[in-house]
Amino acid sequence: MTGARDLAALLPLAIPAAAACLLPIAALDKDQSAQKWIRGAMFFMAMLALLGSFFYVTQLWSTGHQPVYAQLSMDRLAQFAAIFVLIAAALTVLQLWDHLHQEGWVKGECLALLLTSVSGMMLFTATTHLMLLFIGLELFSIPLYALTATLRTRSEAAEGGMKYFLTGAVASSCFLMGAVLLYGVTGTLDVSEMGIRLSVAKGLDPLALVGAALLLLGFLFKASAAPFHQWTPDAYEGAPHPIAAFMSVATKGVALIALLRIFPGLVAGGDSLLGVKVRMAIALAAVLTMIVGNLTALVQTRIKRMLAYSSISHAGYLLLAFVAGTPQAFTGVLFYLVAYLAMNMGAFGLLTAFGLVGERVTFDHLRGLGWKRPGVSIAATLCLLSLAGIPPTAGFFGKYMIFKELVQTGHVGLTVLAVLASLVSVYYYLRIPVALWLEQPKTSIEREAAELPAVDAPFAGATVLVCGALVLACGFLQTLLVNGFVARVIRDWMGIIR
């Protein structure tokens, strides 16, 4: 299929990729008098590319058109993933404008790398072909390795970037080896066809089991699931705040959406021996992830590390939906990701909105700031309450949808453990609102802040306000959002929700 109609499947990826190629050209101009205008033009170009791709995908959605080009399918699930990634990237670009100026490190290559990663993420979620999956994986991962180490003046940035790169290279190698083994057993690289051939085979080939395990490892690594989570705290702490937020939201989201796409083929019908073992592996990873993420977050003194371990724990909640394996559970995954986009971008955005950079990212540095910028602080508090699963926020309904399916499929023990883990998280999430509203700032920190330039972060503050509003809107309008958007993705993609 090479007609012009089919080329429509490539356009959402091509627009950010083209802008990523043009942005470094603008960064070559070294005229100091024009630097401010060049910076503004680069950020405007990045936003224009994201908005152009976003409006094109929403047009595909509204018309019901689902173009296919070879092994790339821009179906409902891929369109959902594209909208998800593009919104996360747009919020990231807005926050980057403020954060990079606070750091004194405004470079055009940051935007080019971000847009390249966006294109890779859309490719990763739009195919079931293992080679295209691997290309998409590398296309979005390599720019993120570089973005983690963007602030080269900080030692923790280089450390985080190197750890992310080394562990990511191992995970990508495992993913590729898993693809090779499964191809050797089934003779195909398409996961859908692979599932059919595995389901009719007699017995379980050990190579197929090893291949599926290695393939699953790659997805769990990108989702920050235990025991493949070790890179996450250092990478998030070293990266610029908006990039850490983007990684926590978009990387986890596309990993789970891509896993959702290949999951029916990977489990080979669900009742096969391979399917049972894959579900058991995911259940074990979910339990470890919830326990490690929540318990480690309790003892953190730095906000970004706490949010990093928090991000790990949320991967555990999302993985539980794959244990349930029902269409309604998959609907819960997509709704949870929408909520998670708003609440985590808002939580990380709080740091940029208050100009907390470098070493000034402890809970002590937040003391009393809520009264100085009450609007932003209220919105951030809503995001944190949603992360904790407090009703009537979106986070509560996301967890409820997944936990409900767990109970109905007989996994009561897992549900109880998940609820207890969520209760534990309330403690460390409330540490930030308590610091913002109830604690007095330390004299030494006040003196230090008085010597610094006044914080000017209008875009970051606006994104936090938007995220807070979305958290409430998704909570109160969750039925409308699920029936009109999220469930439609699963219904049109799987064709099994009636």
LINNORRA-V900682 format. One record per helix or strand of 2 or more residues. SS is the DSSP state (helix for helix, strand for strand). FROM is the first residue (numbers start at 1). LEN is the number of residues. If there is no record, write none. Layout:
ss=SS from=FROM len=LEN
ss=SS from=FROM len=LEN
This chain:
ss=helix from=8 len=19
ss=helix from=32 len=32
ss=strand from=68 len=2
ss=strand from=72 len=2
ss=helix from=76 len=28
ss=helix from=108 len=17
ss=helix from=130 len=19
ss=helix from=155 len=32
ss=helix from=191 len=10
ss=helix from=206 len=17
ss=helix from=231 len=8
ss=helix from=241 len=26
ss=helix from=273 len=25
ss=helix from=303 len=22
ss=helix from=327 len=27
ss=helix from=363 len=4
ss=helix from=369 len=3
ss=helix from=374 len=15
ss=helix from=394 len=15
ss=helix from=412 len=26
ss=helix from=443 len=8
ss=helix from=458 len=19
ss=helix from=478 len=17
